[in-house]
Amino acid sequence: MKRRNFLKNAGMAGVALSTTPSLISQSALNNLKMLKPSPVAVATWNFQNATKMAGTMLYSGASALDAVEKGVMIEESNLKNTTVGNGGAPDRDGNVTLDACIMSPEGNAGSVVYLKEIEHPVSVARKVMEETPHVMLAGEGALQFAIQQGFKKKNLLTEESEKAWKEWLKDKEYKPIINIENHDTIGMLCIDENGDMAGACTTSGLGYKMNGRVGDSPIIGAGLYLDNEVGGAVATGMGEAIMKSLGSFLVVELMRQGKSPQEACEEAVMRTVNKDPNYKDFQIAFVAMNKAGEIGSYCIHKGFTYAKYYEGESTNNPSSSYLNE
Ligand code: SD4
């Protein structure tokens, strides 16, 4: 079945979904396995340079795994992005500490947390996945491993981020501004020519966090989860809230049960809204994509967008939100 036709059918199935979820789910899953879809790259926020890089690679025959890695590396090197990689805001003691993870179509995963002085933590996470018997390496051990693997140390605290940190030190007020400060983590999901999916997530975490703090982004199931049979999800926003619900895993499991990516993202956000009386004070957002390339996204506060590259077209797409003011 051609992808376009399938997507049309999938859309129609979506209408029936609300009445007979498990039946639709099973047949949809069977259909998904037979698909040879066109490649798609999708990412949190308006990171179109990253989705374009990944998408162009996918349309040239690259694997989903190579595409997500190279795609998010664009933001790790983007000095204007103060929440990822080089130029990321430091913690309150001036350390730039990076978190990242990656998942392959085979269900393998690699992750690094509290990694200093390495520009591309996602690539170190991939090495953890491919070259060690482990899933996660932290701090000094992660740095030692990166150096053994040939990564070069680099000062990631730019003049600008040092200046901003010193400014922050004057008041030491910890008040993240929703949708602006602290929310530029990139999470990306790709489908390649073979219909295989991979995902990655990379961040410097919340600016001026406590020394040692690790967020959701490198936690498999929180900042990223992927099951090549079903689909994947990535998260951005207040990591503490996302970790408490293991949000990305939740989204994928809801899709497995027959929810569309949109329905699954909505239910995951509502889990936090219903449990946390302070939900108005922070942002969380999910982007999900299933095996058919259907995409969904939902967040608490208005203002979140996701980037997509599909058949030569690069777009930035507004996400629906729980609160609309
Ligand atoms: C964290 N989720 O460390 C990350 C922050 C984030 O854009 O999304 N920044 O909690």
Boltz pocket constraint, residues with backbone or C-beta under 6 A from the ligand:
constraints:
  - pocket:
      binder: B
      contacts: [[A, 83], [A, 182], [A, 183], [A, 184], [A, 185], [A, 186], [A, 203], [A, 204], [A, 205], [A, 206], [A, 214], [A, 215], [A, 216], [A, 217], [A, 235], [A, 236], [A, 237], [A, 238], [A, 239], [A, 240]]
      max_distance: 6.0
